[in-house]
Amino acid sequence: QVQLVESGGGLVQPGGSLRLSCAASGITFRLYDIDWYRQGPGKQREYVASITSVGSTNYANSVKGRITISRDNAKNTVYLPMNSLIPEDTAVYYCHAIYTLDRRSHYWGQGTQVTVSS
């Protein structure tokens, strides 16, 4: 059974930091590209960042410079440290895994809530 489990969310003041994690099981993790998406209150889900199976990264303009995505294939985990958080970062953050060999098999985590508020 495939599972993606996000963790690390919480309540933080503006300007603060959090580190999100996405732990995978049931897949050959090194063969998956991993994306993070988020969905704020009353908003559509939007792309945040991604890391390919070989470690190439990409970021949405809204988070560039404040977020650094990384992965540890030995731990089947992707990390998303977030700095200089602003209220607009408030959202449920979702991890998404895409199988690189067919680009069709994909999985979502259940999400972790990030709230930026004073």
C-alpha positions as CSV (number, residue, x, y, z in Angstrom):
1,Q,0.0,0.0,0.0
2,V,1.4,3.4,-1.0
3,Q,1.4,6.1,1.6
4,L,2.7,9.7,1.5
5,V,2.6,11.2,5.0
6,E,3.2,14.9,5.4
7,S,4.3,16.4,8.7
8,G,5.8,19.5,10.2
9,G,2.9,21.9,9.8
10,G,1.6,24.2,12.5
11,L,1.0,27.7,13.6
12,V,3.8,30.2,13.1
13,Q,4.1,34.0,13.3
14,P,4.9,36.0,10.2
15,G,8.6,35.9,9.5
16,G,8.9,32.5,11.2
17,S,10.0,29.2,9.8
18,L,8.7,25.6,9.5
19,R,10.1,22.5,7.9
20,L,7.6,20.2,6.2
21,S,8.4,16.6,5.5
22,C,6.9,14.0,3.2
23,A,7.6,10.4,4.1
24,A,6.8,7.8,1.4
25,S,6.2,4.0,1.7
26,G,5.1,1.4,-0.7
27,I,7.0,2.8,-3.7
28,T,10.5,2.8,-5.1
29,F,11.0,6.3,-3.9
30,R,14.1,7.0,-6.0
31,L,12.1,6.6,-9.2
32,Y,9.6,9.3,-8.3
33,D,9.6,13.0,-8.8
34,I,8.0,14.7,-5.8
35,D,6.0,17.9,-5.9
36,W,4.5,20.1,-3.2
37,Y,1.2,21.8,-3.7
38,R,-0.9,23.9,-1.4
39,Q,-4.5,25.0,-1.1
40,G,-5.3,28.1,0.9
41,P,-8.8,28.9,2.3
42,G,-11.1,29.6,-0.6
43,K,-8.4,29.1,-3.1
44,Q,-7.5,26.5,-5.7
45,R,-4.7,24.1,-5.2
46,E,-1.4,25.7,-6.5
47,Y,2.0,24.4,-7.2
48,V,4.8,25.2,-4.7
49,A,7.9,23.3,-5.5
50,S,9.3,20.1,-7.0
51,I,12.3,17.9,-7.0
52,T,13.0,15.3,-9.6
53,S,14.3,11.8,-9.1
54,V,17.8,13.1,-9.9
55,G,17.6,16.1,-7.7
56,S,16.7,18.9,-10.0
57,T,14.5,21.5,-8.3
58,N,11.9,24.1,-9.3
59,Y,9.9,26.6,-7.4
60,A,6.8,28.8,-7.8
61,N,7.7,32.5,-8.0
62,S,5.6,33.1,-4.9
63,V,8.0,31.1,-2.7
64,K,11.3,31.4,-4.6
65,G,14.1,32.4,-2.2
66,R,12.1,31.4,0.9
67,I,11.8,27.6,0.3
68,T,14.4,25.0,-0.4
69,I,13.2,21.5,-1.4
70,S,15.5,18.5,-0.9
71,R,15.2,14.7,-0.7
72,D,16.9,11.9,1.1
73,N,16.3,8.7,-0.9
74,A,17.8,6.6,1.9
75,K,14.9,7.8,4.2
76,N,12.3,7.9,1.4
77,T,11.6,11.5,2.5
78,V,11.4,14.9,0.9
79,Y,11.9,18.1,3.0
80,L,10.5,21.5,2.5
81,P,12.0,24.1,4.8
82,M,10.1,27.4,4.6
83,N,11.5,30.7,5.9
84,S,10.2,34.2,6.1
85,L,6.7,33.0,6.2
86,I,3.9,35.4,5.4
87,P,0.1,35.1,6.0
88,E,-0.4,34.3,2.3
89,D,1.5,31.0,2.9
90,T,-1.4,29.8,5.1
91,A,-2.7,26.7,3.4
92,V,-2.9,22.9,3.5
93,Y,0.4,21.6,2.0
94,Y,0.2,18.4,0.0
95,C,2.9,16.1,-1.2
96,H,2.6,14.5,-4.6
97,A,4.7,11.6,-6.1
98,I,4.9,10.9,-9.8
99,Y,6.4,7.7,-11.3
100,T,9.1,8.9,-13.7
101,L,9.0,5.8,-15.9
102,D,5.4,6.3,-17.1
103,R,4.4,9.7,-15.7
104,R,0.9,8.2,-15.1
105,S,1.2,6.5,-11.7
106,H,0.9,9.2,-9.0
107,Y,-0.1,9.5,-5.4
108,W,-1.1,12.3,-3.0
109,G,-0.6,12.7,0.7
110,Q,-3.4,13.8,3.1
111,G,-1.9,17.2,3.7
112,T,-0.5,19.2,6.6
113,Q,-1.9,22.5,7.7
114,V,0.4,25.6,7.8
115,T,-1.1,28.7,9.5
116,V,0.9,32.0,9.5
117,S,-0.7,34.4,11.9
118,S,0.2,36.8,14.7
